[in-house]
Amino acid sequence: MPYIPSESEVLGYFDSLSNWGRWGADDRAGTVNLVDAERRVAAARLVRTGEVVSLSHRLDAAHPDVFGRSSVFQRYMVKTGEPHRPDDPWAGGRSRFQATRDYIGVVAHGSHTHVDALAHAIWDGRMYNGVPATEVTAVDGARTLDMEVWSTGVQTRGVLLDIAGLRGVEFLGVGDGVFPEDLEAAEEAEGVRVRPGDAVIVHTGNLARVRAQGLDADRGQSGYHAACLPWFRERDVAVVSSDSDNDVKPSGYADPNLYVPIHAVGMVAMGLCLVDNLALTDLVTHCRRTDRWEFFLVLQGLRVVGGTSSLVNPVAIF
């Protein structure tokens, strides 16, 4: 049986796993600091065939909320190829060249594939590295720890740990947690080992579960158990991701403040870069077919000044 830390132990992680001050009192990048030039070059050397796999769900205004998390994605046309009125200068062939335009509005958090800026998570009035929560305002958004901090993105070694495949199932069930024992068993089965600066990606089959069973009333899901937090710190993981929003739900803890400990402890104490809701079907198919579980991962968020998140289309390059 996997070891399950007590509630008090998880609360103690805010101190024992803290990266506050590790890269200086003014650090705002968190675990992205672990991806230095040497690691980027090493990750790029993993490219052999040049095959590329997208890890993002489609953005579809007709179906914006696949996981039922009140996600918003709007798209409407500002300029089309159709005439809007008789005197429209674009109509009737008056202009040989035309350009269409559209408007897009989105709440990136929720069901979309997105990266969380460190300003997304607050614990006891503080964000990562002690930044006060009051730095996120109604007018300016996040004055620091926003998406602009990670303006160059993350380019590093990605490692897929196929937990559903390891357990011989299509998908894990609601509340089925992934533990360090699972991560290490997957490493052994795949012949890989997670190293400092890596991006860890776990496949639980969450999308397949939703398609097969529908959304659970309490929005439960599989995901990382809080027991994984010391493992992330010990391995010095830079990016944590999965095909859910990472936290197993329910978390198994009575304290309602610990309903998402991967987000709470991981982001506030450790400065973890979290990427939620990867689309992993194509990646899992490729890795199983080629028996290659490591790849060059390119993760580029938008430079949203004041933004607490960004839509992202990560790509795995083989």
N, C-alpha and C positions, 0 to 999 in steps of 0.2 A: 504493500500500500504506500502511496506517496505521502511524504510528510506535509502536513497542513499546519502552517503557523497560526498561533492564536491571534485574536484580535489585538491584544496588547503588543504582541511581537510585530504585527504589521504597523501599528502606530509608532513603534520604536524604529521602524525603517526610515522615518523622516529624519532621524539623527544618524543612525548607523550606516545608511547608504547615501548620505548627502554628498553632493558635489559642490556645495556652496564654498566658494573661495578656492577651489581646486585650480582653476585657470585665472585666478585673480578676482578681486572684489568687484570689478567692473565688468566681469564676463557676462555676456548675454546670449552666447551661442550654445551653451550646454554641451551635450555629448557630440555635437557636430565637430567640436574641437578635436575629437579623436581621429577624424579623417584628414590627415595631413597630405602633403604632396606625394610623399613616398607611398602611402597607401593607395592614393588615386592611380599612380603609375602602375603599381602592382595589380590593381583591379583591372586596369585597361589591358594588361597583358593576358587576361583570361579570354579575350576575344580571339576566336579561331576561325569560325565559319562566317561571322558577320550576320547571323540570323538575329532578328529582333522580335521580341514579344511585348505587346502592351499589357500593362497590369491595371488598367483603368476601366471602370464601367462606362458605358455610353452615357452621355448627357442627353436625355430625351424629355422634352417638355411634356409629352403626353404620358410619360411614366417616370416621374421624377423621384419616386420614394419607394424603392424596391424593398427596403427593410422597415418601412413604417415609422420613420423617426421625424416626421413633420418637416421633411426636406422641401426646399423651394428651388425650382429652376424654371425661369421664365425666358421665353424667346419670342419676340415679335418683330415683324418687318417694318423698317423705317422707309426703305425704298425698294421697290420690286421692279420686275421687268414688265409690269402691266401699267397701262395708262390709268391715272386716278381721276382725271378731269379733262375735258376737251382741250383746254389751253395748256395742258401739261407739256412743257418743252421737251420732256423725255418721250412723249407719245408720238405716234404717227411717223416715226422714222426721222424726226427733225434732227436728232443727234445720232450719229452712227455708233459712238461709244456710249455705253451705259455702265453704271456701277450700282450694284445692289448693296443694301446696308441692313443690318439687323441690330436689335438691342437685346442684351442678355442681362438678366438679374438673377442672383443666386444667393442662397444661404449655404455656404460650403459645408458647414457642420451637418451631420445627419447621415443620410444614406450614400451621399456621393463619395467617390474616392478623393480624399483630401489629406493634407498635412496640417497638423495642429501647431500653430505658433506657441511658444512657451507662455505667452500672455493668456492662453486659453484656460489655464488651471490656477486656482487660488486655494490656499489652505491657511486658515487662521489669519486671514488678511494679508498674506504674503504670497508672492510668486517666486519663481526660481531665483536663487542667489539673494533672497531677501528683499526683492523689489516690492514695494507696497502695492496692494491691489488698487489703490486710488490712482495709479498710473494708467489705468484703463478708464477712459472718460466717455461721456455721451457725445461730446463734440469732436474730440481728437481720436477716439478709439484708443488703441494701445500706443502710449507714448514711447514705449520701449518693449523689448521682447516680442516685437511684431514680426511680420513676414519679411520686412526689409532686412532684418538681422541676418537672414539666410539668403541673401540676394544672389549668391553664386550657386545655390543649390547644393546637392550632395551627390558625389560620384564615388562609388565605393564598391567593394565586393558584396554581392548579395548571396545569401544562402537560403534555399528553400528547404524547410523541414516539413515533410509530408506526414502529418500526424494521423490524418484519416487513413492514408495508405498503410501506415505502420500498424494501425489497429484493424486493418482489413475491412473497413466500412466505407460507404460512400460519403457519409457525413457524421459528425458528432452531434449529440443531442443537446437540447436546451439545458444550460447549467453544467455541461460537461467540461470541466476545466483541463487545461494543458499545464502539466507540471514539469519541473526540471528533469525529472526522470524520463518523461516523454521526449524532451528535447535531446537528451543525451542518447536515448535509444535510437532516435531518428538519425543522429550524427553517425552512430555506429553502423546502422543499416545502410546508409548512403555513402559511407566512406569519406565524410567531411568533418571538419571541426571549426566551430565558430571562433574567430580571432578578434582581437581588439580593432575597433573601427568598422566592423562589419554591419551590414543590415540583415537582421534575422526576420524571415518571413515564414509564418506558420500557415499551413493549409488544414482547415478543419472541415471544409465542405459546407460552409454556412449558407451559401447561395443555393446549393442543391437542397439543403434542408428546408429553406423557405419555400422553394418551388414545390417540394414534395408534401410539406405539412402546413404551409401557410404561416402567417405571423402569429406568434404566441401572444396571448392576451397581455402578459406582463413584459413583452418585448425581450424575453429571455433569449440567450444565445450561448454558443460555445465560445471559448477564448482563453487567454492566458489567466491562470490563477495567480493570486498575489504571491504565492510561493516562488514564482519565477523572478521576482524583483532582485533578490540577492544574486541570482545567477546572471542577470543582465549586468549587474555591477561588477561581479567577479570576472566576467568575460570582457568587460569594457565594450559592450555593444553600443554602436552609435545610433542605429535606427531600429525600431521595433515595429513590426507590421503583421497583418494577417488579413483573412478574408471576412473579418467582422470588424467592429470598432475596438478590438483587442481585448477588452475586459470580458471575462466570463460573467454571465448574468443568469440568475442571481449570483452574487459574489461569494455567498456563504457566511457573510458577517452580519450580525444584528445591527451594528452601528450604521445608520443610514448614510453617514458621511463616507463610509467605505464601500459604497455600491459600485465604484469604479476605481479600485486602488491602483491599477496600472497607470491610469491617468493622474490620479492624485499624488501618489508617491513618486511615480516615474517622472512626471513633468516638473512638479514643484521641488522635490528634493534632489532628483538626479539630473534634471535638465534633459530628459530623454526626448529625442525626436520621434514622435509617433505619427504613423501614416495609417489611416483608417480605411477599411472597406476595399481592399485590393480585389480585382477580378483575376482569379487564379486558375481558371479552367484551362486556358491555353498554355500557361506556364507549367502547370502540373503535367499536362499531356506531353509537352516537349521534354521535360526533365525525365519523366518515366521512360519515354521512347529512347532518349539518348543516354540515359543514366548519367547525366551531368546535372549536378545540384548546386553548383556555384556559377556565378556569372557577373558581368560588369553591369551594375545597376546605376542608372542615371535618373535622378529625382530632381526635377526643376519645378518649384512653386513659383507663383507670380509674386512680383515685388509690390505687395499691397502695403503701402504705408499706413500704419495703424491697424492693420488686419490681424485678427486672431487665428486666421486659417487661410488656406488657398486650395482651390481645386488643383489637382495634379494628375499628370499622365505619366507615371513611372514606366520606364522601359528596361527590360532585361536584354542584354546583348551577349550573344554566344559566339 
